[in-house]
Amino acid sequence: MHLTYDPRYNIAYIRLREERVQVETLRISDELNIDLSPDGKVCGIELLNANEQLLQPDHGRLVVTNTQTGVAWEQRVVTA
């Protein structure tokens, strides 16, 4: 998984698959697009108005929690 952020356009992209394929983009809302491969797998998630989404409510921290162990890993991903 790879997260990119473009401050010029205020867009973040979460790439879930490494392979490059032609995708169909589903517009979910004014703030969210999802890219699907021809076989229906999610390839990526595009966050429009990314500052608003990535900075709220945790102020730009990415927290990954293993629900089985309760162990959490945290990283600051966006700075305002």
C-alpha positions in Angstrom: 0.0 0.0 0.0 1.3 3.4 -0.9 -0.1 6.8 0.1 0.7 9.9 -1.9 -0.3 13.5 -1.3 -0.3 16.4 -3.8 -0.6 19.7 -1.9 -0.9 21.7 -5.2 -4.3 20.0 -6.0 -5.1 18.9 -2.4 -5.5 15.3 -3.4 -4.3 12.1 -1.7 -4.2 8.7 -3.3 -4.0 5.3 -1.5 -2.6 2.8 -4.0 -3.5 -0.8 -2.9 -2.1 -2.7 -5.9 1.3 -2.4 -7.6 0.3 -3.6 -11.0 -0.7 -0.9 -13.5 -4.0 -1.7 -15.2 -6.7 0.2 -16.9 -9.2 1.2 -14.1 -12.8 2.3 -13.9 -13.2 5.2 -11.5 -16.3 5.2 -9.4 -17.3 8.6 -8.1 -18.6 7.9 -4.6 -19.0 11.5 -3.5 -17.5 15.0 -4.0 -14.6 13.8 -1.7 -14.0 10.2 -2.7 -13.3 8.2 -5.9 -12.5 4.5 -6.0 -10.5 2.9 -8.8 -11.5 -0.7 -9.8 -9.6 -3.1 -12.1 -11.4 -4.9 -14.9 -11.8 -7.9 -12.5 -13.5 -5.8 -9.8 -10.6 -5.5 -7.4 -10.0 -2.2 -5.7 -6.8 -0.6 -7.0 -6.9 2.7 -5.3 -8.8 5.3 -3.3 -8.6 9.0 -4.2 -9.3 11.5 -1.5 -10.4 14.9 -2.9 -10.1 17.8 -0.5 -7.4 15.7 1.2 -6.4 18.3 3.8 -9.9 18.2 5.3 -10.0 14.4 5.3 -6.5 13.6 6.4 -6.2 16.2 9.1 -9.5 15.6 10.9 -10.0 14.5 13.7 -6.5 13.0 14.3 -4.5 16.0 12.9 -2.7 14.0 10.2 -1.7 10.9 12.1 -2.0 7.5 10.5 -2.7 4.8 13.1 -2.7 1.1 12.2 -4.1 -1.2 14.9 -3.9 -5.0 14.9 -7.4 -5.8 16.2 -6.3 -9.2 17.4 -3.4 -8.0 19.5 -4.5 -4.4 20.2 -1.0 -3.3 19.2 -1.0 0.1 17.4 1.6 1.7 15.1 1.4 5.5 14.5 3.0 7.8 12.0 2.4 11.4 11.2 1.6 11.5 7.5 0.5 15.1 6.7 1.7 18.4 8.1 -0.3 21.5 7.8 
